[in-house]
Amino acid sequence: MAQQYLITAALPYANGYIHLGHIAGAYLPADLYARYLRLSGEQVLFVCGSDEHGVAITIRAEQEGKTPQEIVDHYHAANKESFDQFGISFDVYGRTSSPLHHRLAQEWFLDFYHRGLLEERQQLQFYDEEAGMFLPDRYVEGTCPNCGYERARGDQCEQCGAYYDQLALKNPRSLLSGKPPAVRPTTHWYFRLSQFQRALEDYIASHQRDWKENVLQQARAWLKQGLEDRAITRDLRWGVPVPLPNAEGKVLYVWFEALLGYISATHQWARDSGDPERWQQWWLHSSDRQTYYAAFIGKDNIVFHTLMFPAMLMARGGYILPSNVPAHEFLNLEGQKFSKSRNWSIDLRDALTDFPHPHHRDALRYTLAMNFPETRDADFSWSDFQARTNNELAAIVGNYANRVLAFIARHFEGKVPILSEQDREFPARWHAAVANHAGGGIALDAEHFSAEERAVIAALANGAEAIAAAYRSFRFRDATSETMNLARAANKFFNDAAPWKSLTEHPAQCARTLYTCVQVLRSIAIALAPVAPNLSRSIQQLCGIAQPTTGESSGASAGPNLWATIPQPLVEQGTPLGQPQRLIEPISDECIVMQRAKLGAQAPEAPPESAPERERISIEDFARVELRTGRIVSAERVPKSNKLIKLIVNLGSQERQIVAGIGKHYSPDELIGLDVVIVANLAPARLMGVESNGMLLAASNGEQLVIVSPRGEIPPGSVVR
């Protein structure tokens, strides 16, 4: 039976801009999942759209002096643009204000109405006589009947979280006129949700082994209380009109019709693709295909996607149900909850403006992915963004790419090395070993593979499987962390294989090492594609790949399984490679201070590197020296000197040029990527006309010289004590 994947992400309200908390809660994890599946050759449809009805929209319209349609038009376009720029690869991004959605929602209502799934009930509701309208819950404030909070809303108290009928509110007042409202009878239609209690209990029980515990707990708590019938209409001017003759001034309740936005968006996608009936392939049961439906949401939407929407789908009949609802908890910002009213928030559009380079946007994706609130609330901080950009993406991934390409540009004319006659079978043996790999180890014999080659190829094969398993079980932080481990393994291979030594001693082995390095670089690019698609695309282009693939939207068609090729050597010998380049510019301390200042927070003390410099010291004052770790990102000999090498050293938040007298003991190639310790507050000096802004530490006995290099991983810029 054919397998396909339907992915939905919660429809964002079109009454404001998307912020990073929203992105981490539903949209970025859904995108990582969709991109991974597409790279694995799966057939995927990724659906989202704007939720454009409800009281939140009308309140925003009143605040801005605009019509509801003007509000949703603006925020729909703005959020869609932000999603596009951030690389969220929706196949379709619909709108619930569209005529197509209105017709579909009304069709579902009438189907339920004619089949006896709705009950007409009369109830009492607050009415503002001056405004001439019944008051939705958010248009009423009063004293909470549970805790006494004096600014409680009409249906829920923000202070204690209690739910209640609006008539239970004490001292109610209309937010329209400011006066106490009257109480009048009105008529609404209720969905017979209680009839689906047993079916939903069985549905939730069937997923007790594969759903997250936080999702199961919320659903079980509601079921334990017993489901009650739920109103699906309300008195409001903005929304989908109730399609009955006696329902003037009534619209479908947004909780009911917005959930149908996933289906109406799929209808729109099918029409746009030229086959209006194609939506059925994704939403209706079929004997010849199986659809795995993953509904990505934040924890505040769990009940609607585990109980309400499944009940609606059951009631309609023939529709698939969510296979998993991988809800995230909340993301905090610098240790506090997101709050636009307190200016403690980061709108996605602002972050995209401040970080326009695609690779920096990928760095933001990477930082969020490493901090996803998968099982509990998590935190985003600008300092963590800086550290992960500089010390991981730049220093590990970017550094490896630059080392490999720089070495090949210098010694192999910028092309993938041609293997020697004795190594001509190396790619075939590599392919064969990977093809026979089925988990639990990879057979690489010591006769044909060096210890370093065995280690890095095994890391690729096992890493690809581990990352895939993490993605398929919605463990996105693990998937992202394992991806970075591949880059760490690549750097270790380069260091252990030491091509700068074999270049003169064993040229054939050097060519084989750099051939392997290019294959590993392409593999890292594929593994990195779900979380950092722009960086992945750039690396693939540097590897000579004419048509890079990063798991973007493919029209819901299955493509080749590129994920399976991660452990394979696919870049042909002699392929021209791109020029060495710095893939990611470091994020400065000043940039982070500026971002935190935008939050209205007191700017933190700048780290020592960007603080006003202390008095520079001389060699005689070495006892007061300031030592910091760094990583060499480039090295070249100083002209007319056989001793001096000009180094560019990454110190985390900045780079320093240092001239070191180590040329008789080290070649430039073997220095790139080396972790070192430098004197950070040494007065500048000029050697052979080249400025040196620091001093490299090394040990020497007069004949030998060894650079002091920290063992283990420590970020550049760390203080040596």
Secondary structure by P-SEA (a helix, b strand, c coil): cbbbbbbbcccccccccccaaaaaaccaaaaaaaaaaaaabbbbbbbcccccccaaaaaaaaaacccaaaaaaaaaaaaaaaaaaacccccbbbbcccaaaaaaaaaaaaaaaaaccbbbbbbbbbbcccccccccccccccccccccccccccccccccccccccccccbbbbcccccbbbbbbbcccccccccaaaaaaaaaaaacccccaaaaaaaaaaaaaccccccccccccccccccccccccccccaaaaaaaaaaaaaaaaaaaaccccccccccccccccccbbbbbbccccccccccaaaaaaaaacccccccccccccccccccccccccccccccaaaaaaacccaaaaaaaaaaaaacccccccccccaaaaaaaacccccccaaaaaaaaaaaaaaccccccccccccccaaaaaaaaaaaaccccbbbbbcccccaaaaaaaaaaaaaaaaaaaaaaacaaaaaaaaaaaaaaaaaaaaaaacccccccccaaaaaaaaaaaaaaaaaaaaaaccccaaaaaaaaaaacccccccccccccccccccccccccccccccccccccccccccccaaaaaaaaaaaccccccccccccccccccccccccbbbbbbbbbcbbbbccccccbbbbbbbcccbbbbbbbcccccccccccccccccccccccccccccccccbbbbbbbccccccccccccccccccccc
